[in-house]
Amino acid sequence: MFEGEKTRIFWIGLVILGLSSTILFTILWYTVVVSGGLSYWDWRYLVPPIVGPVVFILIGLYMMKSGVKK
């Protein structure tokens, strides 16, 4: 999938992917482990912070895909 010469866009996408994955993992880890789980009403407040990193993961993957020269 990522075979070929990697351009600057690829590396920027990789950084975005790594940072957003770390943020998403941190939010989920804190919610489940540190807080001891949340009720249904508490989860609705976590939708925007969870959806944001997911969107940036998709953007990073797209940048990585389009940043490879064949």
C-alpha positions as CSV (number, residue, x, y, z in Angstrom):
1,M,0.0,0.0,0.0
2,F,2.8,2.4,0.9
3,E,5.4,1.2,-1.6
4,G,7.4,3.8,-3.4
5,E,9.2,7.1,-2.6
6,K,7.8,8.8,0.4
7,T,7.2,12.5,0.0
8,R,6.9,15.2,2.6
9,I,3.1,14.8,2.5
10,F,3.5,11.2,3.6
11,W,5.6,12.1,6.6
12,I,3.2,14.9,7.7
13,G,0.3,12.4,7.4
14,L,2.3,9.9,9.5
15,V,2.8,12.5,12.2
16,I,-0.9,13.5,12.1
17,L,-1.9,9.8,12.3
18,G,0.4,9.1,15.3
19,L,-0.7,12.1,17.3
20,S,-4.4,11.5,16.7
21,S,-4.0,7.8,17.6
22,T,-2.3,8.8,20.8
23,I,-5.0,11.3,21.7
24,L,-7.8,8.8,21.0
25,F,-6.1,6.1,23.0
26,T,-5.5,8.5,25.9
27,I,-9.2,9.6,26.0
28,L,-10.4,6.0,25.9
29,W,-7.8,4.8,28.5
30,Y,-8.7,7.6,30.9
31,T,-12.4,7.0,30.4
32,V,-12.4,3.2,31.0
33,V,-9.5,2.7,33.4
34,V,-9.0,5.8,35.5
35,S,-12.7,6.9,35.7
36,G,-13.9,3.3,36.2
37,G,-16.3,3.5,33.3
38,L,-19.1,6.0,32.6
39,S,-22.8,5.9,32.4
40,Y,-24.8,6.6,29.2
41,W,-25.2,10.3,30.0
42,D,-21.5,10.8,30.5
43,W,-20.7,9.1,27.1
44,R,-22.6,11.8,25.2
45,Y,-20.1,14.4,26.3
46,L,-17.2,12.3,25.0
47,V,-18.5,12.0,21.4
48,P,-16.8,15.2,20.1
49,P,-13.4,14.4,21.6
50,I,-13.6,10.8,20.2
51,V,-14.9,11.8,16.8
52,G,-12.2,14.4,16.3
53,P,-9.2,12.1,16.5
54,V,-11.0,9.5,14.3
55,V,-11.4,12.2,11.6
56,F,-7.7,13.1,11.9
57,I,-6.8,9.4,11.7
58,L,-8.6,9.2,8.4
59,I,-7.0,12.5,7.1
60,G,-3.6,11.2,8.1
61,L,-4.2,7.9,6.3
62,Y,-5.3,9.7,3.2
63,M,-2.3,12.0,3.3
64,M,0.0,8.9,3.6
65,K,-1.7,7.2,0.7
66,S,-1.5,10.3,-1.6
67,G,2.1,11.1,-0.5
68,V,3.7,8.1,-2.1
69,K,5.3,8.5,-5.5
70,K,5.2,5.4,-7.7
